[in-house]
Amino acid sequence: MSIQEKLNNRPRKIIGSKTPNEIIDSELKFVAHNLLKNSNSCCVRALDAAF
């Protein structure tokens, strides 16, 4: 495991004991959901089912 992977998978107190990877993953899901929500209703149903 590289140093970068170790650091990005280490929980941080300042972000609620989550890892940086967990934070970026949740942010990307949020953005993707909002983009699809505004573009096409059938895609929203598929995305909601996936999450």
N, C-alpha and C positions, 0 to 999 in steps of 0.2 A: 504494500500500500504506500502510495507516495505521501509526501508531507502535505501537499495540497488536499488530498483526500482525507487525511487524518484531521486537518484543521476544519474542513467543511463538514465533517461528521461529528465534531465535538460539540456537545451541548453548551450553550452560553447563557449565563445568568441574566444578562441584560436583555435577552430576547425571550425571556420566559422559559428557560431551560430547553429551548428547541435548538436544533442545529441550523446552521445557515442553509444547508440543503433543504430542510423542511420548510423554511421560510420562503425560499425562492420557488419551491414547488407549489406551495399554496398560492403565492402571488400569480404565478403563471396560469394556474387553473382558474383563478378569479378573472384574470384578463381574458382568457380564452372563452370563458362562459359569457362574459359581457359582450365580447365581439360577436359571438354566434347568436346571442339573444337579440341583438340589434339587426342582424343580417337575414336570418331565415328561421322561421318557426319550426320547421321539421328538424333542423339541425339542433335546435334547443332541446327538443324531446330526446334526441339521441344522446346529447351531452349530459342531460339530467339523468338519464338511465345509466350512463357510464360512471357517474359520481354517486 
